[in-house]
Amino acid sequence: MYIGRLVLKNNVFLSPMAGITDLPFRTIVREFGCGLAFTEMVSANGLLRGMGKTGRYLDSSSADRPLGVQLFGSDPETVAEAAKIAAEMGADLLDMNMGCPVKKVVKTGSGVALMREPQRAGAILRAARSASDLPMTVKIRAGWRQCEINALEIGRIAEECGVDAVILHPRTADQGFGGKSDWGLIADLKGQLRIPVIGSGDIRYPVDAARMFLETGCDGIMVGRGALGNPWIIRNILSHLAGGDIHPPSLAEREGVIRRHLEMAIDYYGEEVGTRDFRKHLLWYTKGLRGGAQFRQAAGRISDRASVWEALQEYFQALTESAGREIRS
């Protein structure tokens, strides 16, 4: 697949997610074959001012390619300058966030708030396009609320401004992540635009990915929350789309991925911060497993590497022994 001049090995992508898609998480998900991954959303203003940890959101590695950097902001000139900085820092693609419904983003006039101001949205896209020749996408929602569905209008504006692809999560801002996404809107957008359309929303299983392609005709799909604690969903989607088998992770594979991810987090953030931040991933990785609730309750109080390793060893040993007893019986 192509987005602008960027050649991608496949059309199954990892969505940008605030507080989640850092370098360690992206690296783990890439092990399972995703064609493109994105940073957490990056404040254009923060990047321009060199504020705090904003620049660190763009940290990457040779294994973390190709990389999309997602920017958000409400001022065209600021976003344009941030686009230049992101390009200089090694971005392979720029994504303009016009879909985030979080209040602290929306109240600044950024994110999905821009869908209520099509002229400003267009000005931002034109400014970013003029500032950089990197491939560029825009991520949008259905609209502000059910009576203000304007994804098709914003999509047309994006194409006119020289954007290379549109990513659509077909929920309204009011919906947040609740309710059901309207895949029919993805199909409508695909039928209207000449540039690629990437579908997002409610892809939890490989069959969902296949159904989105079939029902919408989209050019690519983006997996978000479905990858939390489940990076192998990418491998299974790719296999399913190719007519192959789906292989759930064995206990050994699951434990190995958790340990690698934990080590990456500690190497990146340091032991205390890395271990504390990793607790949310432990919750996701062990969701649905026998004894997972008790394990998570205990792990939530752990703040050092050795204790997490010991807890993981005990937990997965118990799971393995339990599975062995079930097979013998």
C-alpha positions as CSV (number, residue, x, y, z in Angstrom):
1,M,0.0,0.0,0.0
2,Y,1.1,3.6,-0.6
3,I,0.3,6.7,1.3
4,G,1.7,9.5,-0.8
5,R,5.2,8.3,-1.6
6,L,5.5,6.1,1.5
7,V,5.5,2.4,0.7
8,L,3.9,0.2,3.4
9,K,4.3,-3.6,3.7
10,N,0.7,-4.0,4.5
11,N,-2.5,-2.1,5.2
12,V,-3.0,-3.0,8.9
13,F,-2.0,-0.2,11.2
14,L,-1.7,0.6,14.9
15,S,-3.7,3.6,15.9
16,P,-2.2,6.5,17.9
17,M,-3.4,6.3,21.5
18,A,-2.6,8.8,24.2
19,G,-0.7,7.3,27.1
20,I,-0.3,4.0,25.3
21,T,1.5,4.1,22.0
22,D,5.0,4.9,23.3
23,L,8.2,3.5,21.9
24,P,8.1,0.2,23.9
25,F,4.5,-0.6,23.0
26,R,5.0,0.2,19.3
27,T,8.1,-2.0,19.2
28,I,6.2,-4.9,20.7
29,V,3.2,-4.5,18.2
30,R,5.6,-4.3,15.3
31,E,6.9,-7.7,16.1
32,F,3.6,-9.0,14.9
33,G,3.8,-7.3,11.5
34,C,1.8,-4.0,11.6
35,G,2.4,-1.9,8.5
36,L,2.4,1.5,10.2
37,A,2.4,2.7,13.8
38,F,1.8,6.2,15.2
39,T,3.1,8.1,18.2
40,E,0.9,9.3,20.9
41,M,-0.7,12.6,20.0
42,V,1.8,15.4,20.2
43,S,0.9,19.0,21.0
44,A,2.1,21.3,18.2
45,N,2.4,24.1,20.8
46,G,4.4,21.9,23.2
47,L,6.7,20.7,20.4
48,L,7.3,24.3,19.2
49,R,8.1,25.5,22.7
50,G,10.2,22.5,23.6
51,M,7.9,21.8,26.6
52,G,8.7,19.0,29.0
53,K,8.4,15.5,27.6
54,T,6.6,16.5,24.4
55,G,9.7,16.0,22.3
56,R,10.2,12.5,23.8
57,Y,6.9,11.4,22.2
58,L,8.9,11.3,18.9
59,D,11.6,9.0,20.3
60,S,12.0,6.1,17.9
61,S,14.5,3.4,16.8
62,S,15.5,1.5,13.6
63,A,12.9,-1.2,14.5
64,D,10.2,1.4,14.9
65,R,9.6,2.2,11.2
66,P,7.8,3.5,9.4
67,L,6.6,6.0,12.0
68,G,3.6,8.4,11.8
69,V,3.7,11.4,14.1
70,Q,0.3,12.7,15.1
71,L,0.1,16.4,15.8
72,F,-2.8,18.4,17.4
73,G,-3.3,22.1,17.6
74,S,-5.7,24.9,16.6
75,D,-3.4,27.5,15.1
76,P,-2.3,26.9,11.5
77,E,1.1,28.6,11.9
78,T,1.9,26.7,15.0
79,V,1.0,23.3,13.5
80,A,3.0,24.2,10.4
81,E,6.1,24.9,12.5
82,A,5.5,21.7,14.5
83,A,5.3,19.7,11.2
84,K,8.7,21.0,10.2
85,I,10.2,20.0,13.6
86,A,8.6,16.5,13.4
87,A,10.0,16.0,9.9
88,E,13.5,17.1,11.2
89,M,13.2,14.6,14.1
90,G,12.7,11.7,11.7
91,A,8.9,11.3,11.1
92,D,8.1,9.2,8.1
93,L,4.5,10.5,7.9
94,L,2.5,13.3,9.6
95,D,-1.0,12.8,10.9
96,M,-3.3,15.7,11.9
97,N,-5.5,14.9,14.8
98,M,-9.0,16.2,14.2
99,G,-10.8,13.4,16.0
100,C,-9.7,13.5,19.7
101,P,-12.8,14.0,21.9
102,V,-11.0,14.5,25.2
103,K,-12.2,17.7,27.0
104,K,-8.7,19.1,27.7
105,V,-7.9,18.9,23.9
106,V,-11.3,20.1,22.7
107,K,-11.4,23.1,24.9
108,T,-8.3,24.4,23.2
109,G,-10.1,24.3,19.9
110,S,-8.1,21.2,18.8
111,G,-9.0,17.6,18.1
112,V,-12.6,17.0,17.1
113,A,-13.5,20.6,17.8
114,L,-11.9,21.4,14.5
115,M,-14.7,19.5,12.7
116,R,-17.1,22.3,13.9
117,E,-14.8,24.8,12.1
118,P,-14.2,23.5,8.6
119,Q,-12.5,26.6,7.5
120,R,-10.0,26.5,10.3
121,A,-9.5,22.8,9.7
122,G,-8.7,23.5,6.1
123,A,-6.3,26.3,7.0
124,I,-4.4,23.9,9.3
125,L,-4.2,21.2,6.7
126,R,-3.0,23.7,4.0
127,A,-0.4,25.1,6.4
128,A,0.9,21.7,7.4
129,R,1.0,20.6,3.7
130,S,3.0,23.7,2.7
131,A,5.4,23.2,5.6
132,S,6.4,19.7,4.8
133,D,6.5,17.3,1.8
134,L,6.2,14.3,4.0
135,P,3.2,12.0,3.4
136,M,0.3,13.4,5.4
137,T,-2.9,12.0,6.8
138,V,-5.8,13.4,8.9
139,K,-7.7,11.4,11.5
140,I,-11.3,12.5,11.9
141,R,-14.6,11.3,13.5
142,A,-18.1,11.2,12.1
143,G,-18.7,14.7,13.5
144,W,-19.5,16.5,16.7
145,R,-22.8,14.9,17.4
146,Q,-25.5,12.9,15.6
147,C,-27.1,16.0,14.1
148,E,-23.7,17.4,13.0
149,I,-22.3,14.5,10.9
150,N,-19.8,16.2,8.5
151,A,-17.0,13.6,7.9
152,L,-17.7,13.7,4.2
153,E,-17.2,17.5,4.1
154,I,-14.0,17.4,6.1
155,G,-12.8,14.5,3.9
156,R,-13.4,16.6,0.8
157,I,-11.5,19.5,2.4
158,A,-8.6,17.3,3.3
159,E,-8.3,15.9,-0.3
160,E,-8.4,19.5,-1.7
161,C,-5.7,20.5,0.7
162,G,-3.3,17.8,-0.5
163,V,-3.7,15.3,2.3
164,D,-2.6,11.8,1.2
165,A,-5.1,9.7,3.1
166,V,-8.0,10.2,5.5
167,I,-8.5,8.0,8.6
168,L,-12.1,7.8,9.8
169,H,-13.3,6.6,13.2
170,P,-17.0,6.8,12.6
171,R,-18.3,7.7,16.0
172,T,-19.3,11.3,17.0
173,A,-17.5,13.3,19.7
174,D,-20.5,12.8,21.9
175,Q,-20.2,9.1,21.7
176,G,-16.6,9.0,22.8
177,F,-15.8,5.3,22.6
178,G,-19.3,4.1,23.5
179,G,-22.0,2.9,21.3
180,K,-21.3,1.4,17.9
181,S,-19.2,2.9,15.1
182,D,-21.0,3.6,11.8
183,W,-19.0,1.7,9.2
184,G,-21.4,2.8,6.5
185,L,-19.9,6.3,6.8
186,I,-16.5,4.8,6.0
187,A,-18.0,3.3,2.8
188,D,-19.6,6.7,1.9
189,L,-16.2,8.5,2.4
190,K,-14.4,5.8,0.3
191,G,-17.0,6.3,-2.5
192,Q,-16.4,10.1,-2.5
193,L,-12.6,10.4,-2.3
194,R,-9.8,9.5,-4.7
195,I,-7.2,9.3,-2.0
196,P,-7.0,6.2,0.4
197,V,-9.5,5.9,3.2
198,I,-8.4,4.1,6.4
199,G,-11.2,2.6,8.6
200,S,-11.1,2.6,12.4
201,G,-13.4,1.5,15.1
202,D,-14.6,-1.8,16.7
203,I,-11.9,-4.0,15.3
204,R,-11.6,-6.5,18.2
205,Y,-11.1,-9.8,16.2
206,P,-9.6,-10.8,12.9
207,V,-13.1,-11.4,11.5
208,D,-13.9,-7.7,12.3
209,A,-11.0,-6.6,10.1
210,A,-12.2,-8.8,7.2
211,R,-15.7,-7.5,7.6
212,M,-14.6,-3.9,7.6
213,F,-12.7,-4.3,4.3
214,L,-15.7,-6.2,2.8
215,E,-18.4,-3.8,3.9
216,T,-16.7,-0.5,3.4
217,G,-14.2,-1.0,0.6
218,C,-11.6,0.9,2.7
219,D,-7.9,0.8,1.7
220,G,-6.6,0.0,5.1
221,I,-7.6,-0.5,8.7
222,M,-6.4,0.8,12.0
223,V,-6.5,-1.2,15.2
224,G,-6.6,0.7,18.5
225,R,-8.0,-0.7,21.7
226,G,-8.2,-4.2,20.2
227,A,-4.4,-4.3,20.5
228,L,-4.3,-3.6,24.2
229,G,-2.8,-6.7,25.9
230,N,-3.3,-8.3,22.5
231,P,-0.5,-7.3,20.1
232,W,-0.8,-10.7,18.3
233,I,-4.2,-9.4,16.9
234,I,-2.1,-7.9,14.1
235,R,-0.5,-11.3,13.2
236,N,-3.9,-13.0,13.3
237,I,-5.6,-10.3,11.2
238,L,-2.9,-10.6,8.5
239,S,-3.2,-14.4,8.6
240,H,-7.0,-14.3,8.4
241,L,-7.0,-11.9,5.5
242,A,-4.6,-14.1,3.6
243,G,-6.8,-17.1,4.2
244,G,-4.6,-18.6,6.9
245,D,-5.2,-19.9,10.4
246,I,-5.6,-17.8,13.5
247,H,-3.2,-18.8,16.3
248,P,-4.0,-17.5,19.8
249,P,-0.9,-17.0,21.9
250,S,0.3,-19.9,24.0
251,L,0.9,-19.2,27.7
252,A,4.6,-19.3,27.0
253,E,4.3,-16.8,24.2
254,R,2.1,-14.5,26.2
255,E,4.5,-14.6,29.2
256,G,7.5,-13.9,26.9
257,V,5.8,-10.9,25.3
258,I,4.9,-9.5,28.7
259,R,8.5,-9.9,29.9
260,R,10.0,-8.3,26.8
261,H,7.5,-5.4,27.0
262,L,8.3,-4.9,30.7
263,E,12.1,-4.8,30.0
264,M,11.6,-2.3,27.2
265,A,9.5,-0.1,29.5
266,I,12.1,-0.2,32.3
267,D,15.0,0.4,29.9
268,Y,13.1,3.4,28.4
269,Y,11.6,5.0,31.6
270,G,13.8,3.7,34.3
271,E,12.8,1.0,36.9
272,E,10.4,3.0,39.1
273,V,8.5,4.8,36.4
274,G,8.6,2.0,33.9
275,T,7.3,-0.6,36.4
276,R,4.5,1.7,37.6
277,D,3.5,2.6,34.0
278,F,3.5,-1.0,33.0
279,R,0.7,-2.0,35.5
280,K,-2.0,-1.0,33.0
281,H,-0.4,-3.3,30.5
282,L,-0.4,-6.2,33.0
283,L,-4.2,-5.6,33.4
284,W,-4.7,-5.9,29.7
285,Y,-2.4,-8.8,29.1
286,T,-4.0,-10.9,31.8
287,K,-7.6,-10.0,31.1
288,G,-9.7,-13.1,30.7
289,L,-7.1,-15.4,32.1
290,R,-7.8,-17.7,35.0
291,G,-6.9,-16.0,38.3
292,G,-6.2,-12.8,36.4
293,A,-8.1,-10.6,38.8
294,Q,-6.1,-11.8,41.8
295,F,-2.9,-11.4,39.9
296,R,-3.7,-7.9,38.9
297,Q,-4.7,-6.9,42.4
298,A,-1.3,-8.1,43.7
299,A,0.7,-6.7,40.8
300,G,-0.9,-3.3,41.3
301,R,1.1,-2.8,44.4
302,I,4.4,-3.8,42.9
303,S,6.9,-1.1,42.0
304,D,10.2,-2.9,41.2
305,R,11.4,-5.1,38.5
306,A,12.3,-8.1,40.6
307,S,8.9,-8.3,42.2
308,V,7.1,-8.2,38.9
309,W,9.3,-10.9,37.4
310,E,8.7,-13.1,40.5
311,A,4.9,-12.5,40.3
312,L,4.9,-13.3,36.6
313,Q,6.8,-16.5,37.1
314,E,4.5,-17.7,39.9
315,Y,1.4,-16.8,38.0
316,F,2.3,-18.4,34.7
317,Q,3.6,-21.4,36.4
318,A,0.3,-21.9,38.1
319,L,-1.5,-21.4,34.8
320,T,0.7,-23.9,33.0
321,E,0.2,-26.5,35.8
322,S,-3.6,-25.9,35.7
323,A,-3.7,-26.4,32.0
324,G,-1.6,-29.6,32.3
325,R,-4.1,-31.0,34.8
326,E,-7.0,-30.2,32.5
327,I,-5.4,-32.0,29.6
328,R,-4.6,-35.1,31.7
329,S,-8.1,-35.3,33.0
